[in-house]
Amino acid sequence: MERRERFARIILNGFESYFAEFQNITLGARSRFENADWLGIHEATTERLDLYKLKLQSVLGTVELVAGEELRNYDFWRDARKIYAGLIRKHSNFEIAETFYNSVFNAVFQHRQVRNDFTFVFSSQGDIPLADSSPVLRHYRVDGDPRDTLHALLTEYRLSIPYEDLDRDVEFLLHAVKTQLTESADFEFQPGDVRLEVLNNHFYRNKGAYIVGRILSGQDSMPFALPILHNERGGVYVDTVLFGSDRVSVVFSFTRSYFMVDATIPSQYVLFLAKLMPAKPISEIYNCMGFNKHGKTYYHRSAVRHMEATTDKFIIAPGIKGMVMSVFTLPSYPFVFKIIKDRFTPPKDMTREEVKAKYRLVKRADRAGRMADTQEFTNLAFARDRFSDELMEELYEVAPSLISEQGKALIIGHLYVERRMTPLNLFLQDASDDELLAVMDEYGNAIKQLAAANIFPGDMLLKNFGVTRHGRVVFYDYDEIVPLTDCVFRKIPEPRNEIEEMASQPWYSVGPNDIFPEEFRLFFSGNQRARKAFDERHTDLYEAEFWQSLQEQIRGGYVESFYPYRRRLRFPRESGGVSSGAQ
């Protein structure tokens, strides 16, 4: 038993080391923001993503030494789990510590025999600590002039650099409250009983710092987020205020990079954020705070419970079938499952490992609100009888190497899980004229914002983009993405004679990284309505010069600002006054 206890303690020490280093990287976010070190923010984000695997590898080397020949003995792991469970009983972050233990087990057994006897598939302490959020909240009561309360709030959340114009920002906020919040059907002010609850640390991401909380009055509450931006001249300003669960949810979207927030006990923040965004899965809240490995654990637990509570069958996902991926879903479940095919439909020419590398690139990139986050699973077990005959036929046809049946279980060797969206090409079929204009503008903006984040989507067919419940257009087909700076954007040369003009194949040389933006019009060949709407806003995407200018900016170290809210919501700083146009 002594060996098992040392084994369990090594894993727990590894978790504590990981968590401490995670916090250290996170704690640097404030200084990076204050110094406008935008490239440093991206580097720190990548470093923090890589940290989990590095700490895991370090722990694996030690546990292999301690366990010796017992390392692959399931009875040994059963005893170690019991000891570990005792060590983390009443641990403030037991849920994340359990996930770290699971990761060690899965690294040893390659995600096989994942049973609650050996790992924490489920926890005896519950899915999440019953944390009290009150220690991480600041409270403000509105007594008298609300300007005083807003002034106190912004003053307490000041950074080491001054506000550009604190009084102006207070007036903007007051105006927004009067014009937006007082008109809301979901919130009613009770005179004399208005107060604020605000999480005590900023959320940092990209070039913004966010203050997050809610306004309460009587029985009503309204979530809000205040984006604080750096003017890069030594000052900061409040860019807008976002009211309501939907707008705050977009800030914490699964399409964006993870926040850095100083949360010593993450569950305190998670539980409060869940109150602000009740429709958002808890797993995604953990993800957006950078605990994506535990978000995966929480997702899996929720998925198992959903499967147990439903009877519908997995089916092939609606839409045009992909050349690289096979996609299936459960009608009652808001996620899709993506499997890499054994053989790709021509002209696709790549390997499974190359596709996986594309997904890793997406994980490490600034997704800019335009690429869906994914969870990767190995040897994931499903109930075989939940799969439709048509889907089973499809899976055995396109990816037999990944499929095995063991009794009543269907084991899929590798897949990705992603939030389900409506494919853009299907959305357009029933879209009104106004919806079509809006979504095609979104499509163009998505391409431009991905490019500004140094991502070239490659295959920009409409079927490779989805529409979220908030009406945002998101890219989700990653097999051809490359860094924008790896591309060579060219203008198609003018033909020099009639033979060249009539040639069915390019008569000019084409390098492996050459891209001709003029050809992007072909993406709309089957939908002229969509092309007309797109051309009203985004014909600059057909010009090589547009892409070349973005490459120059990126190579020069420029980092684009990505706002998780509409441009029209921004306060009109340049005008120097409050206007209704800000809303």
Residue pairs with C-beta under 8 A, 6 or more apart in sequence:
1 79
1 83
3 66
3 67
3 70
4 76
4 79
4 80
4 83
5 83
6 66
7 63
7 66
7 67
7 76
7 80
7 83
8 80
8 83
8 84
8 87
9 87
10 59
10 62
10 63
10 66
11 59
11 63
11 80
11 84
11 100
11 101
11 104
12 84
12 87
12 88
12 97
12 101
14 55
14 56
14 58
14 59
14 62
14 100
14 104
15 96
15 97
15 100
15 101
17 55
17 58
18 51
18 52
18 55
18 56
18 100
19 93
19 96
21 51
21 55
22 48
22 51
22 290
23 262
23 264
25 44
25 47
25 48
25 51
25 260
26 48
26 260
26 261
26 262
26 290
27 262
28 44
29 41
29 44
29 204
29 260
29 261
29 262
30 159
30 202
30 204
30 209
31 37
32 40
32 41
32 44
32 204
33 41
33 159
33 202
33 204
33 207
33 209
33 230
34 159
34 160
34 161
34 230
36 207
36 230
36 232
38 206
38 207
38 559
39 557
39 559
41 204
41 205
41 206
41 207
41 559
42 366
42 559
44 260
45 257
45 258
45 260
45 366
46 364
48 258
48 260
48 290
49 258
49 292
49 363
49 364
52 103
52 293
56 100
56 103
56 104
56 107
59 104
60 104
60 107
60 108
63 71
63 104
64 71
67 76
70 76
71 108
72 108
72 109
74 113
74 117
74 118
77 105
77 118
77 119
78 117
78 118
81 101
81 117
81 118
81 119
81 120
84 101
85 120
85 124
88 94
88 97
88 98
89 125
91 97
92 129
92 131
92 264
92 265
92 267
93 129
93 265
93 266
93 267
94 123
94 125
94 129
95 123
95 125
95 127
95 128
95 129
95 267
95 294
95 297
95 298
96 266
96 291
96 294
98 120
98 123
98 297
99 120
99 293
99 294
99 296
99 297
100 293
101 119
101 120
102 114
102 119
102 120
102 121
102 297
103 293
105 114
105 118
105 119
106 114
106 119
106 378
110 378
110 379
111 377
111 378
111 379
111 380
112 379
114 121
114 379
114 381
115 121
116 122
120 297
121 300
121 301
121 304
122 301
127 282
127 298
127 301
128 267
128 270
128 271
128 282
128 298
129 265
129 267
131 265
131 267
131 268
131 270
131 271
132 268
133 268
133 269
133 271
133 272
135 268
136 199
136 200
136 201
136 263
136 265
136 268
136 269
136 272
137 197
137 198
137 199
137 200
137 213
137 272
138 156
138 196
138 197
138 198
138 199
138 200
138 213
139 195
139 196
139 197
139 198
140 149
140 152
140 153
140 195
140 196
140 198
141 149
141 194
141 195
141 196
142 149
142 194
142 195
142 196
143 149
146 174
146 177
146 194
147 170
147 171
147 174
149 196
150 170
150 173
150 174
151 166
151 167
151 170
153 196
153 198
153 211
154 163
154 166
154 169
154 170
154 238
155 166
157 198
157 202
157 211
157 228
159 209
159 228
159 236
161 230
161 234
161 235
161 236
162 234
162 235
162 236
163 169
163 235
163 236
163 237
164 231
164 235
164 236
164 237
164 573
165 237
168 573
168 576
169 237
169 238
169 571
171 578
172 238
172 241
172 571
172 578
172 582
173 226
173 238
173 241
175 578
175 582
176 240
176 241
176 243
176 571
176 582
176 583
177 241
179 580
179 583
180 241
180 243
180 583
181 187
181 215
181 222
181 243
182 189
184 222
184 243
184 244
186 220
186 222
186 244
187 215
187 217
187 220
187 221
187 222
188 217
188 218
188 220
189 217
190 217
190 218
190 220
193 217
193 218
194 215
194 216
194 217
195 215
195 216
195 217
196 213
196 214
196 215
196 216
197 213
197 214
197 216
197 272
198 211
198 212
198 213
199 211
199 212
199 213
199 261
199 269
199 272
199 273
201 261
201 262
201 263
202 209
202 210
202 211
202 228
202 261
203 209
203 210
203 212
203 259
203 260
203 261
204 210
204 259
204 260
204 261
205 256
205 257
205 258
205 259
205 260
206 257
206 366
206 559
206 561
206 562
207 229
207 230
207 559
207 561
207 562
208 227
208 228
208 229
208 239
208 561
208 563
209 227
209 228
209 229
209 236
210 225
210 226
210 227
210 228
210 251
210 259
211 225
211 226
211 228
212 223
212 224
212 225
212 226
212 248
212 251
212 273
212 276
213 223
213 224
214 221
214 222
214 223
214 224
214 275
214 276
215 221
215 222
215 224
221 275
222 243
222 244
223 243
223 244
223 245
223 248
223 276
223 277
224 241
224 242
224 243
224 248
225 241
225 242
225 247
225 248
225 251
226 238
226 240
226 241
226 242
227 238
227 239
227 240
227 242
227 251
227 563
227 565
228 236
228 237
228 238
228 239
229 236
229 237
229 239
229 561
230 236
231 237
237 571
237 573
238 571
239 563
239 570
239 571
240 565
240 569
240 570
240 571
240 582
242 248
242 251
242 565
242 569
245 276
245 277
245 278
245 279
246 470
247 565
248 276
248 277
249 277
249 279
249 280
249 470
250 369
250 470
250 472
250 564
250 565
251 564
251 565
252 259
252 273
252 277
252 280
252 284
252 285
252 288
253 288
253 369
253 468
253 472
253 564
254 284
254 287
254 288
254 372
254 373
254 419
255 367
255 369
255 370
255 371
255 372
255 373
255 468
255 472
255 474
256 288
256 367
256 368
256 369
256 562
256 564
257 365
257 366
257 367
257 368
258 287
258 288
258 289
258 290
258 292
259 288
259 289
259 290
260 290
261 269
261 289
263 269
263 289
266 286
266 289
266 291
269 289
270 282
270 285
270 286
270 289
273 280
273 285
274 280
274 282
274 285
277 285
281 298
281 299
281 302
282 298
282 302
283 295
283 296
283 298
283 299
283 302
284 295
284 373
285 295
286 292
286 294
286 295
286 298
287 295
287 373
292 373
292 375
295 375
296 375
296 377
299 375
299 417
300 377
303 333
303 335
303 417
306 330
306 332
306 333
307 330
307 382
307 383
307 386
310 330
310 332
310 333
312 330
312 331
312 332
312 386
313 330
313 386
313 387
313 388
313 391
314 328
314 329
314 330
314 337
314 382
314 386
314 387
314 388
314 391
315 328
315 329
315 330
315 331
315 388
315 390
315 391
316 326
316 327
316 328
316 388
316 390
316 391
316 394
317 327
317 328
317 329
317 336
317 420
318 423
318 426
319 327
319 423
319 425
319 426
319 463
320 423
320 425
320 463
321 327
322 477
323 341
323 344
323 345
323 348
324 340
324 341
324 344
324 345
324 348
324 350
324 355
324 477
324 479
325 338
325 339
325 340
325 341
325 355
325 477
325 479
326 338
326 339
326 341
326 394
326 395
326 398
326 399
327 336
327 337
327 338
327 339
328 336
328 337
328 339
328 391
328 394
328 395
329 335
329 336
329 337
329 420
330 386
333 420
334 419
334 420
335 417
335 418
335 419
335 420
336 417
336 418
336 419
336 420
337 412
337 415
337 416
337 417
338 374
338 415
338 416
338 417
338 418
339 395
339 398
339 399
339 402
339 412
339 414
339 415
340 352
340 355
340 356
340 399
340 402
340 414
341 398
341 399
342 352
342 398
342 399
342 400
342 401
342 402
343 398
344 350
348 479
350 479
355 478
355 479
358 478
358 479
358 480
358 481
359 374
359 376
359 416
359 478
361 478
361 481
361 483
362 371
362 374
362 455
362 478
362 481
363 373
363 374
365 371
365 453
365 454
365 455
366 453
366 562
367 373
367 453
368 449
368 450
368 452
368 453
368 455
368 560
368 562
369 449
369 472
369 474
369 562
369 564
370 446
370 449
370 450
370 453
370 473
370 474
370 475
371 450
371 455
371 474
371 475
371 476
371 478
372 418
372 419
372 421
372 466
372 474
372 475
372 476
373 418
373 419
374 416
374 417
374 418
375 416
375 417
375 418
376 414
376 415
376 416
377 412
377 414
377 415
377 416
377 417
378 413
378 414
379 411
379 412
379 413
379 414
380 411
380 412
380 415
381 409
381 410
381 411
382 409
382 410
382 411
382 412
383 408
383 409
383 410
384 405
384 408
384 409
384 410
385 408
387 395
387 410
395 402
395 403
395 412
396 403
401 413
402 412
402 413
402 414
402 415
403 410
403 411
403 412
403 413
404 410
404 411
404 413
405 411
418 476
419 468
421 466
421 467
421 468
421 474
421 476
422 466
422 467
423 462
423 463
423 465
423 466
423 467
424 439
424 443
424 462
424 463
424 464
424 465
424 466
424 467
424 473
425 461
425 462
425 463
425 527
427 435
427 439
427 467
428 436
428 439
428 462
428 527
428 529
428 530
431 439
436 529
436 530
436 533
437 533
437 536
438 471
439 467
439 471
439 473
440 530
440 533
440 534
440 537
441 533
441 537
441 538
442 467
442 471
442 472
442 473
443 462
443 465
443 473
443 534
444 534
444 537
444 538
444 541
445 473
446 465
446 472
446 473
446 474
446 475
447 457
447 460
447 538
447 541
448 538
448 541
449 560
449 562
450 456
450 457
450 475
451 484
451 547
451 550
452 550
452 553
452 554
452 560
452 562
453 560
453 562
454 483
454 484
454 485
454 554
455 481
455 482
455 483
455 484
456 481
456 482
456 483
456 484
456 486
456 487
456 515
457 464
457 475
457 477
457 480
457 481
458 479
458 480
458 481
458 482
459 477
459 479
459 480
460 520
460 523
461 523
462 523
462 524
462 527
462 530
463 477
464 475
464 476
464 477
465 473
465 474
465 475
465 476
465 477
466 473
466 474
466 476
467 473
467 474
468 474
482 513
484 547
484 550
484 551
484 554
485 551
485 554
485 555
486 513
487 513
487 515
487 547
487 551
488 511
488 513
488 514
488 515
489 515
489 516
489 517
489 544
489 547
489 548
489 551
490 514
490 515
490 516
490 544
491 516
491 518
491 544
492 508
492 516
492 518
492 519
493 508
495 501
495 503
495 507
499 507
500 507
515 547
516 544
517 541
517 542
517 543
517 544
517 546
517 547
518 542
518 544
520 541
520 542
521 531
521 542
524 530
524 531
524 534
540 546
553 560
563 570
568 581
568 583
569 582
569 583
570 582
571 582
572 578
572 579
572 581
572 582
